[in-house]
Amino acid sequence: MMQKLAILGSTGSIGLQTLDVCRRFPERFSAEILTAGKQADVLIQQALEFNPNIVVIGDESKYNQVSEALKNTDIKVFCGSSSIAEVCTLDSVDTVVLALVGIAGLEPAYATLKAGKKLALANKEVLVVAGELITRLAIENKAPIIPIDSEHSAIMQCLQGEDTSTVEKIILTASGGPFRGYSAEQLKNVTVQEALAHPVWSMGNKITIDSATMMNKGFEVIEARWLFNIPASKIDVITHPQSIIHSMVQYVDGSVKAQMSRPDMRLPILYALTWPERIAAPFQTSGIEGIQSLTFEKTDTKTFRHLSMAYEALEAGGGMPCVLNASNEIAVHKFLNNQISFRGMQNMSEMAMKNMAHTKPLSIEDYIRLDIETRTYCQSLNHL
């Protein structure tokens, strides 16, 4: 049966790879809705190739450009962030692929789950910021959340057919990023270009910087806590430079199940779209052929404090993970624009966690309010 997709963030890395999956399986997936933030030219090209029912450009100043380019088609054009959330609820949509970056994914995720739609989630921040609220909403509306992250997809696959009460621990793997083995002293002077040079994965700038600081892995810990309803004390992180084993689950009898595949985000995307079915993937045919070694190292949480901060935010509870996420988004933005140092990103989040109030938010509006307050505070911090 044809599955109709709303791809939110179709011009980003995950969006582009989701469209490649659609291109390879035209009999199974159709792009019903495409949305983009600012990349109007790319969105127009995608619309002309995939002929969706609707496109949405988040940047309202680019509405006329998109509308004019598509005027000779039957494609409906909308603009603005509110439209992105609204299209998730349309009856014509079966699955929402949420590939938006940051807090921008929160309202579309909420709308998707409230409408009872399947959510294929590639946005960590949704569960980092509001994991308790979002997972409760999914249960209430019987709307599945299927992770697209390679690590969480791996955990989900390792848990299939198992009683979750027999799980001893979840083991997330980390590549170590471009600065694996660096000391705190060495990290002081790394450049933006060095931080963007990830040794394994090709990703957008924000997530690549998060990988370099290990914040990405910290967010994955928080995400795993909510996705799989398991306490942080049962979630470990180890460094695995080859990025072949994407994550593991250890059971009470000492058995460990691992999911292995060559680094290619199209594989977890395909699994998220076809779950609970598994189909042949033309871009993953070699299996373990040619793999000569798999190594593991203890993760250095003293040097890479971002990972420790994620555990601390979970322990503090309330809105603290929201504070951590908001401070990190501002920190990464400032670093990418050469306004603070690499270590300054860590300092900014530590100061926000120390100084921002974090009582438990009760609604989406509460989370958004805390997010804005944290961003305002962080924007005022300089010389970090």
Order of alpha helices (4+ residues) and beta strands (2+ residues): beta-alpha-beta-alpha-beta-alpha-beta-alpha-beta-alpha-beta-alpha-beta-alpha-beta-alpha-alpha-alpha-alpha-beta-beta-beta-alpha-beta-alpha-alpha-alpha-alpha
